[in-house]
Amino acid sequence: MIEQARRAFEKPVDASGIAAFRFTFGALIVLSVVRFFAYGWIDELYTKPKFFFTFWGLPFVSPLSGHGMHVVFAAIGLLAMMVAIGAFYRAATVLLFALFTYVQLVDVTNYLNHYYLVSLLAFLLCFIPANATWSVDAWLSPARESKQLPALHTYLLRFQIAVVYIYAGIAKANADWLLHAQPLNIWLNARTNTPFIGGLFALPYAAHVMSWAGFLFDTTIPFFMLQKRSRPYAFVVIVVFHSLTQVLFPIGMFPAIMATSALIFFSPGWPRSLLRRVGIKVSHVQMGSHRATIGRRAIALVSLYAVIQVTVPLRHRLYGGDVSWHEQGMRFSWKVMSREKNGSVTYNVTDPATGRTWEVAPRKYLTERQLNDFSTQPDMILQLGHHIGQEHRRRLGHDVRVTVDAFVSLNGRRAARLIDNNVNLIDISDGVGIAHWVLPKPAHDPPHFVPVS
């Protein structure tokens, strides 16, 4: 099997497909950076907040002061442009991966699935010679240009995109999504005024039809894209699907990233063929018999990466219960738009010396955007609770007790208590173990059906 895999990986293919992927990937990051500057999101996300939520195990990651984050974003834009045109590609890609990932680690409330995907794709491009052709590097050093690359690079990028789709579909394989059409019913109920198509959302069972369509799309589209006969039609479906989600839901660059990344499923020489069809002369690539040698160590590393990408999204099964409720294993698992949650949080600080208890509102520490995300995430509620406890301990000169009244509504259900309000948060340490201080989701409580008006 290893030898068969090696022969498949070593097969030379046209490098223009990888070059096109490199260009669209870099261009989309440049566009994203422009949007961050234009809409003032850098200040909103990295300057305005007084408190930042750190990822577990990375408490030392913090934003730069002053205009430091503006400089970081400018550098990301410049590096992404260099990646797009293939200029000093290797160094630019490594630095792009490092800076982009750093920006995403500054505050947990900034986590989005497509940011995680961008980091992974940037990581993969660090090892893929996507500048082999159609690049500034190849123009500056013609002797180093290569119009063909091992098929391994194409397979690896296809695998990564397929993982996102398939796990996004698996996340929808539950009663809320398929039987109750939630949370899609809630979202469509708020979009009946959408021009041209809003009236369709008022039709009976519209949410059910779209819920099943979304589930079937995610779980099957990679396989249709892998088949030559169905690929053109599947790509049209991808473009229509992601265009619709872009219109209906504020999910940033995710639709554009997924639609353009799907081009990697076409024949590796599709850009060259397309240019010929529109009348642009490009050199023909004669696939030679010489194959690049891919050693066992490379195959082992690729296999390890694949195992990690397949297993990490499944880690939530180790915790039991409903991951949409307790959130343990939710991040980095491609559960794209799989639930609607709303929460309210109030902390109670007790001074053991006097017995006095007073309420502390999270709004004192967080921005409005942070409040919306934090109020449904147990680990972030715990993290802010620790901060509040430390702040009062410094003020009073001794330890205090911090409890929390946290209530959450999941997919239209009645709000229920999320965290045991008898637990002193100061005594709890965040980690990878089961969070017993998080209460289980109320049993026998189906989501409420929200009629479309």
C-alpha positions, 0 to 999 in steps of 0.5 A: 500500500505504501508503494502504491501510494508513493507511485500515485504521489510521485506522478507528475502533473501540470503545476499551473493548477497549484499556481492558480490556487496560490494566486487566489489564496493570496488574493483573498487574504489581501482582500480580507486585510483591506476589509479589516482596514476599511471597516475599522475591524483592527481597532474593534478587535485588537485595540478597543477590548480591555480583556482578551480571551486566550486559548488553553495553553497559550496564555502568553499570546497578547496583542501588540500595543499602540499601532502594532496590530495595524503593522501586523495586518499591513505585513500580512497583506504584503506577504499575501500579495507576495504569495499570490505573485510568487515572489520570495515565496518560501519566506513569504509563506512561512511568515504569512502562516506565522503572523496570520495564526498569531492574529487568530490566537490573540482572542478566542472570540475572534475564532472563525472556521475559515480563519482556521482553514486559512492557517492550515492552507498557509501551513501546507503551502509552506511545504508545497512549491507553488511558485514552481511556475507562473511566479516572480520567482520562476521569472527571476530564475528560469532555470529553477522553473518547473511546469510539473509537480508531484501529484501529492501536493494536489491530493493534499490540498484536495484532502484538506478542503474535503475534510471541511465539507464532510465534517460540516455535513456530519455536524448537521446529522442531528435531530435539531437540523434534520427533523426540526430544521433548527437553527435554519428556521430561526435564521430564515425567519429573520430574512423574509425581506430578502429581495427576490428570494425572501418570499420563498422562506415563508413557504411551509417546510422551506427551512426543512428543505434547505436544512436537508439540502445543506446536509446533503451538499456538505456530505457529498460535494467532495465526491462529486468534485472528484468525478470528472463527469460530475465535476463541472455541474458540482462546481456550479452547485458550489458557486450557487450554494456559497453565493446564497450563503454569502447573501443570507448570512454574515459569515465573512470570506468563508464562501469565497474561500471555499468556492475558489479552493474547490478549483483544486479538484479540477484537472491540475492543468485546468488554468492552462486549458482555460487560457487556450480556450479564450485565445491566450497562447501558453506553452504546452506541458509535456509530462515527462517520465521522470518522477520526483522521489517521495521518501517514506519519511514524507509519506509518514508525515503526510499520513500523520497530518491526515490522521490529525485532521481526521481525528481532531474534529472527532474529539468531542465524542470523548466528552459525551453529551451534546457538543453544541451545549457544552462546547468541549471539542467544538472549535477546530472541528468544522461545525460550520453554522450548526447551531444558534445560541444566546446567553446571559451571564452575571457573576456573583463575588462573595467576600468570605471575610464579611459575607458580602456578595455583589453582582458583577456584569461582564459588560464592564470588561468586554465589548459588545461583540465579545459579550455575544460570543463569550456568553455561550462558551463555558471556558470563556465564562470561566476565564473571565471569572478567574480575572474578576476573582483576581481583580477583587483579590488584589483590591481586598487583599484576600481570596474571594468566591466567584460563582456565575449565573449563566443561562443559554438558549440553544436552537430556540429552546427555553433558556437553561442554566449552563454552569453549576452556580454552586461552584466556585470558579476560582477553584476550577482550572480549564483543561482538556478533561471533562468539565463537570462544572458544566451542567448537561443539556436539559433532557426532553426539551426539543427546540421551539418551532419558529413560524415564518411570518 
